Each structure stands twice: as C-alpha cells, then as structure tokens.
Amino acid sequence: MAELTPIHEEILRILEEKESSYAFPVRSKEIGDALNVSPSYVREMTALLQGMHLVRVRRGRGGGYYLNSVIGSNTGPSNVRS
C-alpha cells in the first residue's frame, strides 16, 4: 500500500477543514491556492487518495473533491432509494 506524503496529508486536512461533502466539494484550484501549487498538481496528487478510497470526486460543473466519510460504501445521490 502506498504511503501518504506531506502533500497528501495537507490535502486531506484542507478537505476536512472545509467540511467537504458531495454537496459541497472543494475545487482543485481552491486546494492549490491554499497549498501554493497548481490545480493540475492537486489533481495528480488526489489520484492516489482516490485509489486509497480516502477521497471521492464529484465531476462536472460545481464539482471537486470531498472526503469519503464511509469507507467501502457507495454514497451519493444515485444510491438513495425510497
């Protein structure tokens, strides 16, 4: 299993600090501004976090990254049943 680097830990800290969720994801530009790195570098670094199931991504307009609050579950609007 891959080991987290300080940049990965900082990304996780920012997502937690901003109370990220599916409804309120944090854009890579916002994370990059906080860490003084480019948004493309943030996207590259979050790929590992996604692979470890620590972070999820909401694609499209208004999208961004958020913490995977329940490891191993499929949370999100498409999985809600009435």
N, CA, C and O of each residue as an XYZ file, in Angstrom:
328
protein
N       0.845     -1.189      0.000
C       0.000      0.000      0.000
C       0.880      1.238      0.000
O       1.916      1.275      0.664
N       0.467      2.236     -0.738
C       1.228      3.473     -0.852
C       1.206      4.247      0.468
O       0.259      4.164      1.250
N       2.258      4.980      0.677
C       2.371      5.786      1.888
C       2.040      7.239      1.567
O       2.419      7.756      0.516
N       1.337      7.882      2.473
C       0.957      9.280      2.266
C       2.156     10.194      2.490
O       2.927     10.022      3.435
N       2.290     11.159      1.607
C       3.339     12.166      1.738
C       2.737     13.381      2.450
O       1.522     13.449      2.636
N       3.571     14.330      2.844
C       3.036     15.543      3.483
C       2.004     16.280      2.622
O       1.050     16.838      3.164
N       2.173     16.294      1.301
C       1.191     16.989      0.445
C      -0.154     16.274      0.502
O      -1.197     16.928      0.524
N      -0.147     14.954      0.525
C      -1.400     14.199      0.642
C      -2.091     14.510      1.965
O      -3.306     14.703      2.011
N      -1.310     14.555      3.032
C      -1.874     14.857      4.351
C      -2.457     16.268      4.387
O      -3.486     16.502      5.021
N      -1.801     17.202      3.707
C      -2.316     18.578      3.657
C      -3.623     18.646      2.866
O      -4.541     19.373      3.248
N      -3.712     17.909      1.786
C      -4.959     17.883      1.007
C      -6.089     17.336      1.867
O      -7.188     17.890      1.872
N      -5.827     16.252      2.596
C      -6.846     15.683      3.487
C      -7.236     16.681      4.573
O      -8.411     16.799      4.920
N      -6.241     17.403      5.113
C      -6.517     18.397      6.160
C      -7.421     19.509      5.615
O      -8.364     19.929      6.285
N      -7.132     19.977      4.410
C      -7.935     21.044      3.806
C      -9.367     20.566      3.572
O     -10.319     21.291      3.859
N      -9.520     19.352      3.053
C     -10.864     18.823      2.808
C     -11.649     18.681      4.111
O     -12.855     18.923      4.147
N     -10.956     18.290      5.175
C     -11.627     18.174      6.472
C     -11.957     19.552      7.036
O     -13.053     19.769      7.552
N     -11.022     20.469      6.939
C     -11.210     21.827      7.458
C     -12.381     22.536      6.768
O     -13.130     23.277      7.404
N     -12.527     22.301      5.476
C     -13.598     22.951      4.710
C     -14.891     22.154      4.740
O     -15.855     22.496      4.056
N     -14.910     21.084      5.539
C     -16.105     20.243      5.708
C     -16.667     19.822      4.355
O     -17.856     19.977      4.078
N     -15.783     19.288      3.527
C     -16.173     18.868      2.187
C     -17.177     17.724      2.233
O     -17.157     16.894      3.142
N     -18.044     17.699      1.246
C     -19.042     16.632      1.115
C     -19.460     16.585     -0.350
O     -19.047     17.432     -1.142
N     -20.277     15.601     -0.712
C     -20.761     15.521     -2.084
C     -21.477     16.814     -2.472
O     -21.322     17.311     -3.587
N     -22.250     17.343     -1.550
C     -22.994     18.578     -1.823
C     -22.085     19.802     -1.857
O     -22.401     20.791     -2.519
N     -20.962     19.743     -1.149
C     -20.042     20.876     -1.067
C     -18.604     20.423     -1.297
O     -17.795     20.431     -0.369
N     -18.282     20.026     -2.529
C     -16.905     19.600     -2.816
C     -15.969     20.804     -2.885
O     -16.408     21.943     -3.046
N     -14.674     20.530     -2.761
C     -13.662     21.585     -2.815
C     -12.926     21.459     -4.151
O     -12.412     20.390     -4.482
N     -12.881     22.541     -4.908
C     -12.241     22.540     -6.226
C     -10.721     22.429     -6.103
O     -10.133     22.865     -5.113
N     -10.096     21.840     -7.121
C      -8.642     21.695     -7.115
C      -7.955     23.061     -7.096
O      -6.867     23.194     -6.537
N      -8.570     24.068     -7.695
C      -7.989     25.419     -7.659
C      -7.947     25.954     -6.239
O      -6.963     26.572     -5.835
N      -9.001     25.721     -5.484
C      -9.053     26.195     -4.103
C      -7.994     25.491     -3.244
O      -7.326     26.123     -2.425
N      -7.852     24.186     -3.442
C      -6.829     23.433     -2.708
C      -5.443     23.915     -3.125
O      -4.571     24.122     -2.281
N      -5.243     24.093     -4.434
C      -3.964     24.567     -4.950
C      -3.592     25.933     -4.418
O      -2.432     26.180     -4.087
N      -4.571     26.827     -4.334
C      -4.304     28.166     -3.786
C      -3.858     28.080     -2.330
O      -2.952     28.802     -1.911
N      -4.489     27.202     -1.563
C      -4.139     27.052     -0.147
C      -2.736     26.474      0.035
O      -2.052     26.784      1.010
N      -2.310     25.624     -0.915
C      -1.006     24.965     -0.809
C       0.067     25.616     -1.679
O       1.223     25.194     -1.670
N      -0.324     26.650     -2.431
C       0.590     27.342     -3.336
C       1.165     26.394     -4.390
O       2.362     26.415     -4.674
N       0.290     25.565     -4.963
C       0.652     24.668     -6.064
C      -0.427     24.787     -7.140
O      -1.479     25.381     -6.905
N      -0.168     24.230     -8.301
C      -1.124     24.332     -9.404
C      -2.279     23.343     -9.223
O      -2.115     22.295     -8.598
N      -3.441     23.684     -9.771
C      -4.582     22.764     -9.711
C      -4.284     21.408    -10.363
O      -4.775     20.377     -9.902
N      -3.485     21.409    -11.428
C      -3.164     20.138    -12.080
C      -2.321     19.248    -11.165
O      -2.470     18.026    -11.188
N      -1.445     19.841    -10.367
C      -0.656     19.074     -9.398
C      -1.577     18.495     -8.319
O      -1.392     17.356     -7.890
N      -2.553     19.267     -7.889
C      -3.526     18.778     -6.907
C      -4.274     17.577     -7.477
O      -4.451     16.573     -6.786
N      -4.712     17.669     -8.725
C      -5.429     16.553     -9.354
C      -4.548     15.305     -9.423
O      -5.019     14.189     -9.206
N      -3.277     15.504     -9.724
C      -2.328     14.385     -9.782
C      -2.176     13.742     -8.404
O      -2.156     12.517     -8.291
N      -2.072     14.553     -7.370
C      -1.877     14.037     -6.013
C      -3.147     13.372     -5.459
O      -3.062     12.419     -4.684
N      -4.295     13.866     -5.849
C      -5.528     13.274     -5.326
C      -5.835     11.927     -5.974
O      -6.666     11.175     -5.464
N      -5.182     11.611     -7.085
C      -5.389     10.303     -7.722
C      -5.024      9.181     -6.752
O      -5.736      8.179     -6.679
N      -3.938      9.329     -6.014
C      -3.545      8.320     -5.023
C      -4.581      8.238     -3.908
O      -4.945      7.145     -3.474
N      -5.051      9.380     -3.449
C      -6.051      9.404     -2.375
C      -7.355      8.756     -2.827
O      -8.029      8.097     -2.035
N      -7.709      8.938     -4.083
C      -8.903      8.289     -4.626
C      -8.693      6.779     -4.683
O      -9.594      6.008     -4.351
N      -7.506      6.363     -5.104
C      -7.186      4.943     -5.170
C      -7.209      4.270     -3.811
O      -7.492      3.077     -3.706
N      -6.910      5.036     -2.772
C      -6.936      4.518     -1.393
C      -8.328      4.646     -0.780
O      -8.532      4.281      0.377
N      -9.282      5.160     -1.545
C     -10.674      5.349     -1.102
C     -10.796      6.317      0.075
O     -11.694      6.184      0.906
N      -9.882      7.294      0.139
C      -9.944      8.323      1.178
C     -10.693      9.552      0.677
O     -11.309     10.282      1.453
N     -10.631      9.765     -0.625
C     -11.226     10.949     -1.240
C     -12.078     10.498     -2.416
O     -11.730      9.554     -3.126
N     -13.182     11.175     -2.610
C     -14.042     10.933     -3.768
C     -14.106     12.208     -4.594
O     -13.769     13.289     -4.110
N     -14.531     12.077     -5.819
C     -14.584     13.227     -6.716
C     -15.998     13.370     -7.260
O     -16.656     12.386     -7.600
N     -16.440     14.595     -7.331
C     -17.710     14.919     -7.976
C     -17.358     15.624     -9.273
O     -16.796     16.719     -9.261
N     -17.683     15.004    -10.374
C     -17.304     15.509    -11.692
C     -18.280     16.573    -12.191
O     -19.412     16.682    -11.720
N     -17.805     17.343    -13.151
C     -18.668     18.305    -13.815
C     -18.700     19.667    -13.156
O     -17.935     19.969    -12.240
N     -19.614     20.471    -13.659
C     -19.757     21.834    -13.151
C     -20.114     21.798    -11.667
O     -21.009     21.061    -11.254
N     -19.419     22.590    -10.878
C     -19.650     22.608     -9.438
C     -19.006     21.444     -8.720
O     -19.253     21.227     -7.534
N     -18.178     20.689     -9.433
C     -17.541     19.515     -8.855
C     -16.279     19.844     -8.087
O     -15.857     20.997     -8.000
N     -15.697     18.811     -7.540
C     -14.470     18.941     -6.776
C     -14.242     17.683     -5.973
O     -14.766     16.619     -6.304
N     -13.468     17.804     -4.928
C     -13.093     16.663     -4.096
C     -13.755     16.749     -2.730
O     -14.025     17.836     -2.218
N     -14.007     15.593     -2.156
C     -14.557     15.529     -0.805
C     -14.095     14.254     -0.137
O     -13.747     13.280     -0.804
N     -14.093     14.266      1.182
C     -13.665     13.098      1.941
C     -14.678     11.983      1.826
O     -15.886     12.221      1.847
N     -14.186     10.772      1.704
C     -15.040      9.597      1.681
C     -15.370      9.286      3.138
O     -14.577      8.654      3.837
N     -16.528      9.727      3.590
C     -16.872      9.626      5.012
C     -17.160      8.215      5.463
O     -16.980      7.901      6.640
N     -17.606      7.346      4.555
C     -17.891      5.964      4.923
C     -17.089      5.068      3.990
O     -17.469      4.865      2.837
N     -15.990      4.537      4.484
C     -15.126      3.695      3.675
C     -15.880      2.447      3.239
O     -16.512      1.772      4.051
N     -15.804      2.152      1.954
C     -16.411      0.943      1.426
C     -17.884      1.059      1.090
O     -18.484      0.087      0.633
N     -18.480      2.209      1.301
C     -19.892      2.353      0.953
C     -20.000      3.145     -0.330
O     -19.079      3.877     -0.691
N     -21.089      3.008     -1.004
C     -21.349      3.772     -2.223
C     -22.325      4.884     -1.879
O     -23.534      4.737     -2.059
N     -21.800      5.989     -1.384
C     -22.652      7.106     -1.031
C     -22.817      8.019     -2.215
O     -21.954      8.066     -3.091
N     -23.887      8.727     -2.252
C     -24.127      9.670     -3.339
C     -25.571      9.629     -3.726
O     -26.298      8.726     -3.310
N     -26.004     10.566     -4.502
C     -27.425     10.689     -4.810
C     -27.990      9.519     -5.611
O     -29.175      9.210     -5.483
N     -27.169      8.859     -6.436
C     -27.710      7.783     -7.269
C     -27.989      6.503     -6.468
O     -28.634      5.583     -6.971
N     -27.505      6.449     -5.227
C     -27.678      5.251     -4.424
C     -28.763      5.369     -3.361
O     -28.930      4.478     -2.528
N     -29.487      6.461     -3.397
C     -30.545      6.678     -2.422
C     -31.819      6.040     -2.960
O     -32.244      6.345     -4.074
N     -32.415      5.178     -2.192
C     -33.656      4.512     -2.608
C     -34.779      4.868     -1.638
O     -34.566      4.989     -0.431
N     -35.961      5.030     -2.185
C     -37.099      5.366     -1.326
C     -38.014      4.199     -1.160
O     -39.026      4.301     -0.467
